[in-house]
Amino acid sequence: MAKELEGFNFEQRHGKARVRVGRVWRSKDGCRPFMVEWNVNISLLSNCVAAYVRDDNSDIVATDTMKNTVYVKAKECSEQLSAEEFAILLGKHFTSFYPQVFTAIVKIVEKPWERISVNGQPHEHGFKLGSEKHTTEAIVQKSGVLQLTSGVEGLSLLKTTQSGFEGFIRDKYTALPETRERMLATEVTASWRYSYESVSSIPQKSLYFNEQYLNVKKALVDTFFGPPERGVYSASVQSTLLQMAKAVLGRFGDISSVKLKMPNIHFLPVNISSKDHGSIVKFDDDVYLPTDEPHGSIEASLSRFWSKM
Ligand SMILES: O=c1[nH]c(=O)c2[nH]c(=O)[nH]c2[nH]1
């Protein structure tokens, strides 16, 4: 919230970044132990202008206290919970415990520890690190008003065919040939906003948001690839991105908007020729030069008309 200060507009927030916490829930009535590793970012909007203007810290929640609170609340959570629920729980705490705090913004990135299978059997206490990460952001107001966003980052996808790019603008700067046959590779960053508008209206079902995370990820991945035998043709990253976004809004009624970032990570055709021997390697949709940079950057968001995002 902007405030007038000595003839200027002034906005401030403070918080603790990158608070890392691991939580293990030990086995109970036959359940396997479960663990998570979270990286928590807290940002508080509070009435503490005196600290800026008068060296008066009496309204400051120390960022060290915020850090400690993460561990206290993790300890208090005796049942396994999703990153979304933990973010909301922290947001509720900061906005209700401190009169000075009117909004809490809590972001969590979950490290993708996955239970390992040994000889096809899920291990009791063994985990290995997967690839893409589950993310969430809860913005909690003192009134209980909530904005909840979840996402995935680092979801690397590639298909070796069923991708092309034709019909784009051609001018004196254009060298790219048109094609109906290329590799398509990307690293998806997605975020989606849930339509729950207060902390009291979120689903009470245990681990609901973990389930939704897997469902949304599946919708994104399935749409990118198409059916296993035939796949589906992609006319551009743009076209595939929109189909993926539509699949999410089409399948999940409690998601009001979705944002997708899909860099086009190029696999360049390899053609090598020498002065003496002419063509040494002639590209025949077989040998590529994988690259990181430069890459195409394509992003879009899709929301329902009634969405606030
Ligand atoms: O799917 C694509 N979209 C583009 O906008 C683009 N631009 C480009 O050079 N190659 C591609 N591919």
The ligand as an ORCA input file, in Angstrom:
! r2SCAN-3c Opt
* xyz 0 1
  O       7.531    -22.229    -32.557
  C       8.214    -21.253    -32.887
  N       7.761    -19.985    -32.635
  C       8.441    -18.858    -32.973
  O       7.990    -17.718    -32.718
  C       9.680    -19.059    -33.620
  N      10.637    -18.220    -34.085
  C      11.640    -18.968    -34.605
  O      12.694    -18.514    -35.116
  N      11.342    -20.290    -34.481
  C      10.134    -20.375    -33.873
  N       9.393    -21.446    -33.493
*
